[in-house]
Every structure is written in structure tokens, then in C-alpha cells.
Amino acid sequence: MPMKLPFFKSKNEERFIQSEELTNVPEHVAIIMDGNGRWAKRKGLPRIAGHKAGMDVVKKTVETAVKYNIKVLTLFAFSTENWRRPKQEVEYLLRLPKEFLHIYLPDLMKNNVRIETIGDFDSLPDYTKEAVRYAKEKTKNNDGLLLNFALNYGSRDEILSAIKLIMKDFDEDKFSLEQLDEERLSQYLYTNHLSDPDLLIRTSGEQRLSNFLLWQSAYTEFWFTDVLWPDFNEEIFVEALMDYQNRSRRFGGI
């Protein structure tokens, strides 16, 4: 059913923008939340201040996703490459899930949000794992938006892991070579329980995937914005959703 979007007041212009009807809502939206460090630098603040500001934006973004009936929201929270950052920053990033869930879990419950993760979960520190496990348990019966955090996630690592598991199962005669197809391979990925993302948003002006959902994004629509993640808001999210309305998704057909 078509959904009437509200009026939005631009921060840059003293005017109201009336949106068209939103008739084609992406079921699965993925976001690369980029620009926290640059946002902090511009304000003369330490990088961790940018990550703290970005955490608060996650809550608002989740509320927008709920508002517009998006089914799955996957957020790139910590990549396998992020371990290369300074130790203090890494430790702060890995404590953010605990802080976020401590503050916002009641709101997530109120909005019927279910928490999941993808990535190498076992290699995360105990304080991160404990907070996430608690949130998963508390929200497991919710049937609204699936909030999927990519934690210690790297797509090449995911695909390599899938290949190893496939080879193991093949050696154990669990399937024949002829039975190995795209659908079977997808079952070995972290996202085996999810549909592929329909729309992928990246903030901060960068236009690359950065090892995020490489297999899953084969036919995903991309949307880039120069806005840094801590400045991302409902108006900008809706801009992406509106642009998605004009995309023609043919999946290689006509």
C-alpha cells in the first residue's frame, strides 16, 4: 500500500520538501557508516567522539527503518580491517555495542526490533560477545525490523570460510560437484538466513564497498552521499529511499 511521506525541512534551506508516494520500499537496506573520524577532526575532537556521535545516529536510523517498514537493516559496525587501527580506538569501537545496547535496548524492544549479527563473532572480546548475546536473547521473539550488525566482518574472509566449509562437506560426500550452485554456496555464508540487500547506502563521499557484502551485493542498488555518518538523518535516509523508487531492477534481464 502506498505510503505518504511527511514534509521535511532542509537544514540548508528554509523550505519544506514534499515527497512523492513511497510505493517501492526496499526489503533489506545495508549501510556503510563512514565518516566518524573526519567528522570529529573537523570539530577539533578526538576520533572516538565521532564514533560516539555515530552511535547515537544508529538509534535514529533504526527508528526511520521501522517507520518505513523496512524488514532488514544491516549496519557495517566493525570490519576485519578495523583491527589495524590504534589500539585505543579499536577497544572503544568494540565497547560501543555494549554501550549502545545498554542505552537503547528498551527502545529497540518497544519498536519490536530483533538483533542479529554477521561476522567472525567468536574472535570478538568477551565484553562485546556478552552484550550482543544478551540483546539477541532479549529480542529473539520480536518480529519487526531485523537489525543486523556486521561485527568483525569481512566479505573476503566470509567467502574463504564458506569455501573451506564447502570443501569439507564435499569431502564427506554431503553433495556432488553437480549440486554445487549459487544457492548452495549462499547457504555457507553468514547471511544464509537473509535476503540480499536491495539498497546499499554509503556515507562520507567514498564510493566503494570496502569488503562489505561482495557476494550479496551482485544486484544491489548503490546510493552514495557526501554526508558524514554523524550527520546522517531521516531526511537523508528518505532521499535514498526516494531515489530507489526510480531504479529499474532487471537482474540481468530486459
C-alpha positions as CSV (number, residue, x, y, z in Angstrom):
1,M,0.0,0.0,0.0
2,P,1.4,3.4,-0.9
3,M,2.8,5.4,2.0
4,K,2.6,9.1,2.2
5,L,5.9,10.6,3.3
6,P,6.0,13.6,5.6
7,F,7.3,17.0,4.8
8,F,10.9,17.6,5.6
9,K,12.6,20.9,6.4
10,S,16.1,21.1,4.9
11,K,18.9,22.2,7.2
12,N,20.4,24.2,4.3
13,E,17.3,25.8,3.1
14,E,14.4,27.4,4.9
15,R,11.7,25.5,3.0
16,F,9.7,22.3,3.1
17,I,10.1,19.5,0.7
18,Q,7.1,17.4,-0.1
19,S,8.0,13.8,-1.0
20,E,6.2,11.6,-3.6
21,E,4.4,8.5,-2.5
22,L,6.8,5.7,-1.4
23,T,5.4,2.7,-3.3
24,N,8.5,0.5,-3.5
25,V,10.2,0.0,-0.1
26,P,13.5,-1.9,-0.2
27,E,13.1,-5.0,2.0
28,H,16.8,-5.1,3.0
29,V,18.9,-1.9,3.4
30,A,22.6,-2.1,4.2
31,I,24.6,0.9,5.3
32,I,28.4,1.5,5.4
33,M,28.5,4.1,8.2
34,D,31.6,6.1,7.2
35,G,33.0,9.4,8.3
36,N,33.0,9.4,12.1
37,G,36.7,10.2,12.3
38,R,36.6,13.0,9.7
39,W,33.5,14.5,11.5
40,A,35.4,14.6,14.7
41,K,38.5,16.1,13.1
42,R,36.5,18.9,11.6
43,K,35.3,19.8,15.0
44,G,38.7,19.5,16.7
45,L,37.6,16.4,18.7
46,P,39.2,13.0,19.2
47,R,38.2,10.3,16.8
48,I,36.3,8.4,19.5
49,A,34.0,11.4,19.8
50,G,33.0,10.8,16.2
51,H,32.2,7.2,17.0
52,K,30.1,8.2,20.0
53,A,28.1,10.6,17.8
54,G,27.7,7.9,15.2
55,M,26.3,5.5,17.7
56,D,23.5,7.9,18.5
57,V,22.7,8.2,14.8
58,V,22.2,4.4,14.7
59,K,19.3,4.7,17.0
60,K,17.6,7.3,14.8
61,T,18.3,5.3,11.7
62,V,16.7,2.3,13.2
63,E,13.6,4.3,14.0
64,T,13.4,5.5,10.4
65,A,13.7,2.0,9.1
66,V,10.9,0.9,11.4
67,K,8.8,3.9,10.3
68,Y,9.0,3.0,6.6
69,N,8.5,-0.7,7.1
70,I,12.0,-1.9,6.1
71,K,12.4,-5.5,7.0
72,V,16.2,-5.9,7.4
73,L,18.8,-3.2,8.3
74,T,22.4,-4.3,8.1
75,L,25.0,-1.9,9.5
76,F,28.7,-2.3,8.9
77,A,29.8,-1.7,12.5
78,F,33.3,-3.2,12.7
79,S,35.3,-4.7,9.8
80,T,38.1,-7.3,9.9
81,E,40.4,-4.5,8.7
82,N,39.5,-2.2,11.6
83,W,41.8,-4.3,13.9
84,R,44.7,-2.3,12.2
85,R,43.6,0.9,13.8
86,P,45.2,2.3,17.0
87,K,44.6,0.0,20.0
88,Q,42.6,2.6,22.0
89,E,40.3,3.2,19.0
90,V,39.8,-0.5,18.5
91,E,38.9,-1.0,22.1
92,Y,36.4,1.9,22.0
93,L,34.8,0.6,18.9
94,L,34.4,-2.9,20.4
95,R,32.8,-1.4,23.5
96,L,30.3,0.6,21.6
97,P,27.9,-2.3,21.1
98,K,27.7,-2.8,24.8
99,E,27.1,0.9,25.4
100,F,24.6,1.2,22.6
101,L,22.6,-1.8,23.8
102,H,22.7,-0.7,27.4
103,I,21.2,2.7,26.5
104,Y,18.8,1.8,23.6
105,L,17.7,-1.8,24.2
106,P,14.4,-0.7,25.8
107,D,13.7,1.4,22.8
108,L,14.5,-1.5,20.5
109,M,12.1,-3.7,22.4
110,K,9.4,-1.0,22.2
111,N,9.9,-0.9,18.4
112,N,9.7,-4.7,18.1
113,V,13.3,-4.9,16.8
114,R,15.3,-8.1,16.7
115,I,19.1,-8.1,17.0
116,E,21.3,-10.3,14.9
117,T,25.0,-10.2,13.8
118,I,27.1,-11.5,10.9
119,G,30.9,-11.9,11.0
120,D,33.5,-13.8,13.0
121,F,31.7,-13.5,16.3
122,D,34.0,-15.9,18.2
123,S,37.1,-13.7,17.8
124,L,35.4,-10.7,19.5
125,P,36.3,-9.8,23.1
126,D,34.1,-11.3,25.8
127,Y,32.5,-7.9,26.8
128,T,31.3,-7.4,23.2
129,K,30.0,-11.0,22.9
130,E,28.2,-10.9,26.2
131,A,26.4,-7.7,25.4
132,V,25.3,-8.9,22.0
133,R,24.2,-12.4,23.2
134,Y,22.1,-10.7,25.9
135,A,20.5,-8.4,23.3
136,K,19.8,-11.4,20.9
137,E,18.2,-13.3,23.7
138,K,16.0,-10.4,24.8
139,T,14.8,-9.6,21.3
140,K,14.6,-13.1,19.8
141,N,10.8,-13.2,19.9
142,N,10.4,-9.8,18.3
143,D,9.1,-10.0,14.7
144,G,9.6,-6.5,13.4
145,L,12.7,-5.0,11.9
146,L,15.8,-7.3,11.9
147,L,18.7,-5.1,13.0
148,N,21.8,-6.9,11.7
149,F,25.2,-5.7,12.9
150,A,28.2,-6.7,10.8
151,L,30.8,-7.2,13.6
152,N,34.3,-8.3,12.8
153,Y,33.0,-8.8,9.3
154,G,35.0,-9.0,6.0
155,S,33.4,-10.3,2.8
156,R,36.6,-12.0,1.5
157,D,37.0,-13.7,4.9
158,E,33.4,-14.8,4.7
159,I,33.7,-16.3,1.2
160,L,37.0,-18.0,2.1
161,S,35.4,-19.5,5.2
162,A,32.5,-20.7,3.0
163,I,34.8,-22.3,0.5
164,K,36.6,-24.2,3.4
165,L,33.2,-25.5,4.7
166,I,32.1,-26.5,1.2
167,M,35.3,-28.5,0.6
168,K,34.9,-30.2,4.0
169,D,31.3,-31.2,3.2
170,F,32.2,-32.3,-0.3
171,D,35.0,-34.5,1.1
172,E,32.4,-36.0,3.4
173,D,30.1,-36.8,0.4
174,K,27.4,-34.5,1.6
175,F,26.8,-33.3,-2.0
176,S,28.2,-33.9,-5.5
177,L,30.0,-31.3,-7.6
178,E,27.0,-31.0,-9.9
179,Q,24.9,-30.0,-6.9
180,L,27.1,-27.0,-6.1
181,D,25.4,-23.9,-7.4
182,E,24.9,-20.3,-6.2
183,E,22.0,-21.2,-3.9
184,R,24.1,-23.9,-2.2
185,L,27.1,-21.6,-1.8
186,S,24.9,-18.9,-0.3
187,Q,23.9,-21.4,2.4
188,Y,27.5,-21.4,3.7
189,L,27.7,-17.5,4.1
190,Y,27.0,-15.6,7.3
191,T,23.9,-14.2,5.5
192,N,22.3,-17.6,4.8
193,H,19.2,-16.6,6.7
194,L,18.8,-13.2,4.9
195,S,17.7,-11.9,1.6
196,D,20.3,-10.0,-0.4
197,P,20.3,-6.2,0.2
198,D,18.1,-4.3,-2.2
199,L,19.7,-0.9,-1.4
200,L,23.2,-0.2,0.0
201,I,24.0,3.3,1.3
202,R,27.4,4.7,2.0
203,T,28.1,8.0,3.7
204,S,31.1,10.3,3.6
205,G,31.6,10.6,-0.1
206,E,33.5,7.4,-0.6
207,Q,32.3,5.2,-3.4
208,R,33.5,1.7,-2.8
209,L,32.3,-1.5,-1.0
210,S,35.3,-1.8,1.3
211,N,35.0,-5.6,1.5
212,F,31.3,-5.4,2.5
213,L,28.7,-8.0,1.3
214,L,30.6,-8.6,-2.0
215,W,28.7,-11.7,-3.0
216,Q,25.3,-10.5,-1.7
217,S,25.5,-7.1,-3.5
218,A,25.7,-8.5,-7.0
219,Y,22.4,-6.8,-7.9
220,T,22.1,-4.3,-5.1
221,E,21.3,-0.7,-5.9
222,F,24.0,1.7,-4.5
223,W,23.4,5.2,-3.1
224,F,26.2,7.5,-2.0
225,T,26.2,10.7,-0.1
226,D,28.9,13.2,0.9
227,V,27.2,13.5,4.4
228,L,29.4,12.1,7.2
229,W,27.7,9.4,9.3
230,P,27.2,11.5,12.5
231,D,25.2,14.0,10.3
232,F,23.0,11.3,8.7
233,N,19.4,11.8,9.5
234,E,15.8,10.8,8.5
235,E,15.7,13.3,5.7
236,I,18.8,11.9,4.0
237,F,17.6,8.4,4.5
238,V,14.4,9.2,2.8
239,E,16.3,10.8,-0.1
240,A,17.9,7.4,-0.6
241,L,14.6,5.6,-0.4
242,M,13.1,8.1,-2.9
243,D,15.9,7.6,-5.3
244,Y,15.4,3.9,-5.0
245,Q,11.9,4.4,-6.4
246,N,13.4,5.4,-9.8
247,R,15.7,2.4,-10.1
248,S,14.8,-0.3,-12.6
249,R,16.0,-3.7,-11.2
250,R,16.2,-6.2,-14.1
251,F,18.7,-8.6,-12.6
252,G,20.4,-9.1,-15.9
253,G,17.1,-9.4,-17.9
254,I,15.2,-6.9,-20.0
